[in-house]
Amino acid sequence: MTAVREKVWLITGAGRGMGADFVRAALTAGDRVVAAGRNTCPRRPYSVGGVTRFVVDCETLLRIAAGEIEVAAEHKLVAPTLVRSQALSALYEAARRGEISASEGRERVKRINSLRVRFLGDKVLQSQAWKVAEQLGWETTYDAEYVALTQLQADAFVTSDGELARAVAGLVDTTTSDALRTT
């Protein structure tokens, strides 16, 4: 009988660079990984078991609610709780401008509330958002909540705002809504 030896890798410095590359390669090969790093706010540069966690911005959430984007089943979505108010306001404004009917706006609000999105807004997120806003010199913490949540809970931040994506490139991975469709 031939024994099959399972490989287990211990990888230090796994939070970025070559360490993160080694982690991805080992997981792709089907090996087990024990990863360590010293980054106090780690980026999660790889998915585990095919599951990718994305933070979605308001525009992306609105497009999902409108049926323009179908999220692949293996993806998990998270968003700061403030996105609900942003989406409500955006839909109300669109109805007031006549771009959608009031009933369609209310229906999309219902869809948003029934989506499989985990909405988070605890004191840890608020504290991290404050730090991000300070670090980037921003006047408000609204966008910082999305960045902080990505740092704390997700693999990447989905945004349609190219300027925002460029501003946070050194802090989190960003992507477009196309990533939600792929597996």
C-alpha positions in Angstrom: 0.0 0.0 0.0 1.4 3.4 -0.9 1.0 6.2 1.6 -0.2 9.5 0.4 1.5 12.4 2.3 -0.5 15.5 2.6 1.6 18.7 2.4 1.2 21.3 5.0 3.0 24.6 4.4 4.0 27.0 7.2 4.4 30.4 5.5 5.5 33.5 7.3 5.0 37.0 5.8 1.8 35.8 4.2 0.1 39.2 4.3 1.7 40.5 1.2 4.2 40.1 -1.6 6.0 36.7 -2.0 4.4 35.3 1.1 0.9 35.9 -0.2 2.0 34.4 -3.6 3.3 31.3 -1.9 0.0 30.9 0.0 -2.0 31.2 -3.2 0.2 28.7 -5.0 0.0 26.2 -2.1 -3.8 26.5 -1.9 -4.2 26.1 -5.6 -2.1 22.9 -5.5 -4.5 21.6 -2.9 -2.1 21.7 0.0 -2.9 22.9 3.5 -1.5 26.2 4.7 -0.7 27.7 8.0 0.0 31.4 7.3 1.4 34.1 9.6 2.2 37.7 9.2 2.7 40.8 11.3 0.4 43.2 9.4 -2.0 44.4 12.1 -4.7 45.1 9.4 -4.1 42.2 7.0 -5.3 42.1 3.4 -6.8 38.8 2.5 -5.2 38.2 -0.9 -6.8 34.8 -1.6 -10.1 33.0 -1.2 -10.4 29.9 0.8 -12.4 27.0 -0.7 -13.5 29.1 -3.7 -15.4 31.6 -1.5 -14.5 35.2 -2.0 -15.8 37.9 0.3 -16.5 41.3 -1.4 -17.4 44.7 0.1 -19.8 46.3 -2.3 -20.4 50.0 -2.7 -23.8 51.7 -3.1 -23.7 51.8 -6.9 -23.0 48.1 -7.0 -25.7 47.3 -4.5 -28.2 49.3 -6.6 -27.2 47.5 -9.8 -27.7 44.1 -8.0 -31.1 45.2 -6.8 -32.0 46.4 -10.4 -31.1 42.9 -11.7 -28.1 44.2 -13.7 -25.6 42.1 -11.8 -26.1 38.5 -10.8 -23.7 37.5 -8.1 -22.1 34.0 -8.4 -23.3 31.7 -5.6 -19.8 31.1 -4.2 -19.3 34.8 -3.4 -20.2 36.4 -0.1 -21.1 40.1 0.1 -20.6 42.5 3.0 -21.3 46.2 3.2 -21.2 48.9 5.9 -24.7 49.6 7.3 -24.6 53.1 6.0 -25.0 51.7 2.5 -28.7 51.1 3.2 -29.3 54.8 3.8 -27.3 55.7 0.8 -29.2 53.3 -1.4 -32.6 54.5 0.0 -31.7 58.1 -0.7 -30.4 57.3 -4.2 -33.6 55.4 -5.1 -35.8 58.2 -3.7 -33.9 60.8 -5.7 -34.1 58.7 -8.9 -37.9 58.5 -8.4 -38.2 62.2 -7.7 -36.3 62.9 -11.0 -38.7 60.5 -12.8 -35.9 58.0 -13.7 -37.9 55.2 -12.0 -41.4 55.1 -10.6 -41.9 55.4 -6.9 -43.2 51.8 -6.8 -40.1 50.6 -8.6 -37.9 52.5 -6.1 -39.8 50.9 -3.1 -39.5 47.5 -4.7 -35.7 47.9 -5.1 -35.4 48.9 -1.5 -37.2 45.6 -0.6 -34.8 43.7 -2.8 -31.8 45.3 -1.1 -33.2 44.3 2.2 -33.7 40.7 1.0 -30.3 40.3 -0.6 -27.7 38.0 0.9 -25.5 40.9 2.1 -24.1 41.1 5.6 -24.4 44.7 6.8 -21.9 45.6 9.4 -21.3 48.8 11.5 -19.7 48.0 14.8 -17.3 50.1 16.9 -14.3 48.2 15.5 -15.3 49.2 12.0 -15.9 52.8 13.1 -12.5 53.0 14.7 -10.8 51.6 11.6 -12.7 53.9 9.3 -11.6 56.9 11.4 -7.9 55.7 11.0 -8.4 55.3 7.2 -9.9 58.7 6.8 -7.1 60.3 8.8 -4.5 58.4 6.9 -5.9 59.5 3.5 -6.7 63.0 4.7 -10.4 62.7 3.9 -13.0 65.2 5.2 -15.6 62.4 6.0 -15.5 58.8 6.9 -18.2 57.6 4.5 -15.8 56.0 1.9 -13.5 55.1 4.7 -16.1 52.7 6.1 -16.0 50.6 2.9 -12.2 50.6 3.0 -12.1 49.7 6.7 -14.6 46.9 6.2 -12.5 45.5 3.3 -9.5 45.5 5.6 -11.3 43.8 8.4 -13.7 41.3 6.6 -13.2 40.9 2.9 -10.9 40.0 0.0 -11.6 43.0 -2.2 -13.7 46.2 -2.5 -16.1 46.4 -5.5 -16.5 49.9 -6.6 -17.5 51.7 -9.8 -15.6 54.8 -8.7 -12.2 54.7 -10.4 -10.9 57.7 -8.5 -11.8 56.1 -5.2 -10.2 52.8 -6.3 -7.0 54.6 -7.1 -7.0 56.5 -3.8 -7.2 53.3 -1.8 -5.0 51.1 -4.0 -2.3 50.9 -1.3 -4.7 49.9 1.4 -7.0 47.3 -0.1 -7.6 45.3 -3.3 -10.3 46.8 -5.5 -12.2 45.4 -8.4 -15.1 46.1 -10.6 -18.5 44.4 -10.5 -17.4 41.9 -13.2 -15.6 40.0 -10.4 -18.9 39.2 -8.8 -20.0 37.3 -11.9 -16.9 35.1 -12.1 -16.0 32.1 -10.1 
